[in-house]
Amino acid sequence: MSESRHESRRFAVWLVLLAAAGTFALTMGVRQTMGLFLSPLNTSTGLGLASISLAFAFGQLWWGLTQPFAGAVADKVGAGRVLLIGASLVAIGTFLTPYMTTTLGLVVVIGVVAAGGAGMAGPAVLMSAAMRLIPVEKRGFATGIVNAGGSTGQFLLAPLAATLMVGIGWVGAMQVLALLVLLALPAAWVLRGHSQQPAGATARPVGTREAIGTALRNPSYLMLAAGFFVCGFHVAFLATHLPGVVAACGLSTEWAGWALALLGLFNIVGSIAMGWAVGRWRMKSLLALVYAVRGVAVLLFLLSPKTGPVVLLFSAVMGVTFLSTVPPTAGLVAKFFGTANMATLFGIVMLTHQVGGFLGAWLGGTVFQATGSYDWVWYVDIVLAAGAALVHLPIREAKLQPRAAAAAA
């Protein structure tokens, strides 16, 4: 009987992880392929790269703004309803995008509807939903699996989108992606629980306002958020403008599709590896290492010849670090404050990530339109990466106990 119960619980845990990772694969996969449509949108509307980049940048900001509120709702009434609405909005916004001919229209469908839906079905709600059923020593692995879902979606959908653009045109390709997002709807039922049901919770419940106040007085939490701001800048710039970077190197759209695909593929490796690593080394040290690697990789890319293989190698290296910051960042939030208000508190950190994302997406288009090059954005990115590596070092995180390390192994 106990063996049957154990197998049932293991199945339930993996079902939750599959539902969360699958949802993230579809919503993040669609979002991360949008950079492929930037040039066709510009050609179709004639609005200019800066105006279209503004819509994408607003989407980065709105994606972050929705997450604390979506997290607070999910903590109270359950993740299922939030995810149901979120996935539906992503599909609607993506489907309607080709019909917009003004900057305001693009801001509404890309920056409000689709991005807001992706925020509701984003990592704050998904990570919290997964962590409820996962023992403490396995949470790093769980966040790595969920995070890898977003990377898997990018790896699969980026080349699919590029192929569809060649075969049926960019409008049809975008609308096919919109319909694919609807496959995430059944996951809303699997993830319908809320934070009043955390596994093994013994501490008294803490209200949302009290939890936020406590977090904002914690210097380590603030430094963690500052580092995640830099992550957002870097990730949004790559997601939005990597196809433009590839084009500026004189390479075709197919190279851009595969560059995005490799970004996603190696992000799977980075996410799962980081999920494994957070049980063995201090998370602040892992974060500092990731940001340092990013800065060095960008510097080497700037100094290298811009050939197809170099671009793909750069995409692979960036992929390893792309969203591998999420498991240790989410893990530190849970380590500082527990899981009862996890969706809310991680949602606030995600907001800082997306403020950085707004700047990365917007400055990419603005700087390129003004100078004809992305170089100055890369220079800023290197400086920010160095700062992010340093800001994590003072974070107060207890050393991993030998017993905990042995249990994790």
N, C-alpha and C positions, 0 to 999 in steps of 0.2 A: 504493500500500500504506500509506504513511504517512498519507495523507488518510483512508483507511478506519479506520486505527487511532485517529486523532484523533476522528473521528465516534463511534466505539465508546466511547472514553473519555468524551466529552461526554455520550453517552446514559447511561452508567453513573453519572456524577455526578448527572444530573437524576433518574435513577431512585432514587438514594439520598435526594436531597432530597425527592422526592415521597413516598417511604415514611416518612421521618421526619416531614415536615409532616402527612401524612395521619394517622399514629398520634397525633400531638399534637392534631390537630383533633378526633379522636373522644374521647380520654381527657379533654382539657381542656374540650372542648365540653360533655361530660356533667357534669363537675365544676362548671363555671361556671353551669349551669342549675339546680343544686340549690337555690339560694335561692328559686326559684319554688315549691318544695315545702315550704318551712319552715312556712308558715301551714296548709296542709292536714294536715301531720304533727301540728302542734300541736292542731288541731281533732279529728283522729282519735284521738290518744293521750291528750289532756288533760294532758300532762306539763308544760306551761308553756314559754314562749319561752326562758327561761334554760337549762332542761335540754336542750332540743333544740339550742340554740346551742352548748352544751357538746360535743355529739356532732360538730357541724360544726367546732368549734374544734379538737377532738382530731384530726379528720381533717386539718386544716391542719398540725398539728404532726407527725403520723405520716407525712404525705406528704413532709415535709422529712427526718424521721429515716431513712426508707428510702433516700433518694437517695445518701448517701455509700456505704452498703453495697452498694446495687444497682450504683453506679458502679464500686466496687472489683471486684465479681464480673464486670461487663461488661468491665473493663479486662483481666481475666485469661482468661476463658473465652468472651467474645464477647457482643455485645448481643442477638443473636437469641433465645437461651434466656430471658434476663431479660425481654425484651419480650413473649414468648409467655405467660409466667406472669403478667406484670403486666396485660396486656389481659384475660386470662381472669378475674382477680380483680376487676377493675373491673366487668365484666359480672355476676359472681356477687353481689357486694356490692350493686350497684344494684338488681338483680332482687329480692333478699330484703328490701330496706329496708321496703316497705309492710307486711310481716308482723310487724315488730317493734312491741311495745307498751310496752317499758320503756326507761328511759334507757340501761341497760347494753346492751340489745339494739341500740339505735341507735348507740351508741359502737362496738360490735363491727363491724356491717355497714358503717356509713358511715365511722367513724373508723379502723378497722383494715383490714378486707378491701378495700373499694373505694379508700380513700385510699392504702393500702399498694401496691395494684396500680398506681394512677396514678403513685405515686412511682417504681416500677420501670420504668414506661413514660413517665417524665417527662423534663424538659429535660436533666438531667445526662447520662443515657444517650443521648438522641437527639442532643443537640448534639455530644457526643464522637464518636458514630458518623458524623455528617455531616462533621465536621472532618477525619476521617482521610483523606478522598479529595479534600479541597479545598486548592488552593495557598494559601499564607499571605495573599497580597493579596486573595483572594476569600472569606476566612473570615467577614468581617463580613456580606457579602451572604448567605452560606450560613446563618448564624445568624438573619438577618432573615427568610429564607424559612421556616425551620423554626418560628421564633417566630410568624410570620404564620399558620401552620397552626392553632395553638391559637386564634387570634382568629377564623379562618374557621369553625372548629367552633362557637365561641360564637355567631357571627353567624347561622349556619344552624340550630343546634339550639335556641337560646332561643325564637324565635318558633314553631318546630315544637312544642316542649314546651308552650308556652302554648296553642297551637291544639289539641293532643291532650288537654290537661287539660279544655278546654271540650267537646270531642267525645266522649271515651271515659273521662273521669275521671282523677284524678291517679295512681291506681294503675296503670292501663293505660299512661298516658303514661310513667311512670318505667320500666316494664318494656320498653316499646318502645325507649327510650334504651339500656337494658342490652343488648338484642340488637344494636343498631347498633354497639356497641363491638367486637363480634366481627369486624367488617369489617377491623379493624386486624391480625388475625392473620397474613395473608400478608406483611405488612411485616417480620415477624420474620426471615423467610428472607433478604430483601434486605439487612438490617442485621446479618447474622450475624457480621461480622468483629470483631476486637478490637484493642486499642491496641498490640499488638506489630507491627502492620502499618501504621504511619502513613506517609503520603506524604512522601518526602524526609527521613526521620529519619536523623540521622547521629550524634547524641549517644549516650553509653552509657546503657543502661537504668537507671532509678532505681526502687528498690523503693517500695511504697506507704507504708510507715512512714517512710522517709527523705523522701519527697516531702511528706507531711503535716507532718513536723517542720520542714522548710524553709519551707513556706508559713506555718505558725503563728508563725514568727519574723520574718516579713516585715510591717512596719507597714502598707505599702500594701494588702496582702491583707486585713489585719484591718480597715482603714478601709473597704475595699470591702464586706466582709461586714456591717459596721455599717450602711452605707447600704442594703444589700439587706434588712436587718431592717425598716427603715422601709417599703420597697416592699411587703414581705409584709403588714405591718399594714394598709396602705392597700388593697391588692388584695383581701385576704380580707374586709375589712369591706364593700367594695363588692359582691363576688361573693355574699356571704351575705345582706347586709341591704339592697341596693339595692331589691329589691321591697318591703321593709318601708318604706324611705324614701319610695318612690312612693306606697304606701298611706297613709302618714302625711300626704302632701300632698293626700289625698282623691281620688286617681286610681285607675282600675280596673286589673285584672290585665293587660289588653292593653297598657296603657301600660308596665307593669313589664316585660313580655316584649320590647317594642320598645326600652325603655331598655337592657336587657341586650344586645339585638341590636346596637344602635348602639355600645355599649361594645366589642363584638367587631369590628364592621365598621371602626371608626376605629382599632382596635388593629392591624388589617391594614395600614392606611396608616402608622401610627406605626412598626410593626415593620420594614416594608420601607424606609421612609425612614431609619430608624436604621441598618439594615444598609448602606445606601448611605453614610450620613454617617460611619460609623466609619473608613472608608478616607480621609477627608478632614480630619477634625478629631480632636483628642485625645479619647479616650473619657471620661476623667475630667471634662472640661469639658461634654461632652454629658450625662453623668449629672447633674451639678450643675444644668444648665439644666432637665432633665426634672423634678427634684424641686421646683425653684423654681416652675415652671409649675403643678404640682399644688397647691401651697400657695395660690397666688394664685387658682386656679380654685375651690377649696373655699370660700375667703373670699367670692368674688363670688357663689357659689351661696347661701351663707347670707344674704347681703344682698338677694337677688332674690326676687320673688314666685314661689311654688311652683306654677306652671302647667305643663300638659303640655309645651308647646314649650320652656319653660325647662329642664325635667327632661331632655328629649331633647338639647338643646344642651349641657347639663352632661355628659351621658353621652358625647356625641361628643368633647368636649374631654378628658374623662378617658380615653376610648378611645385617643386619640393617645399618651397617656403611660402607659397601663395596664401593658403588658408591654414597652414599648420600652426598658426598662432592661436586658432580658435580653441582647440582642446585645453592647452595650458591656461588660457585666459578664462575660459568657463570654469576650469578646475580650480583656479585661484578664487574666483567669486564664490563657488560652493564651499571651498575650504575656509574662507573668511567668515561666511554668513550662513552656511547650510543651504538646504534646497527649498525651504518653505516659501521664500520669496525670490527664488532663483530666476524665474522668467522676468520679473520686474527689474532686478538689479543687473542681470546680464543684459537686459534690454537697454538700460541706461548706458552701459559700456558700449553696446552696439551703436547707440546714438552718436557717441564721440567718434566711433569708427566711420560713421557715415557723414559726419561733418567733414572729416578728412577726405572721404570719398567725393563729396560735392566739389571740394577744391581741386582734387586730382582730375576729375572728369572735365570740369569747367576750364581749368587752367590749360589742360592739354590742348583743347581746341582753340582757346584764345591765344596762347603763345604760338601755336603753329600758324594761325592766320596772320599774326603780326610779324613773325620772323621767317616763316617757311621752314621751320625746323622744330624738333621736339627737344633739342639739346638742353635748353635752360630748365625744362621740367625735370630732365634726368639729373641735372646738377642739384636742384632742390631736393630731389628724392634721395640722393646720396647723403646730403647733410642731415635730412630728417631720419634716415636709417641709423646713422651714427648716434644721433640724439636719443632715438628709441632704445638702442642697445644699452646706452648708459643709464637711462632713467629707470630701467628695471632692476638695476643692481642694488639700490637702497631698499627695495621692497622687503618687508619683514615677513619671511616665510620660514617656518621651522624646518630644520634639516630632517630629511627622511630617516626614520628610525630603522636600524638594521632589521628588526623583526618585520616591519611593514614592507621593506624591500624584499625580504625573503618570501613573504606571503604573496606579493605581487608577482614574483618570479614563478 
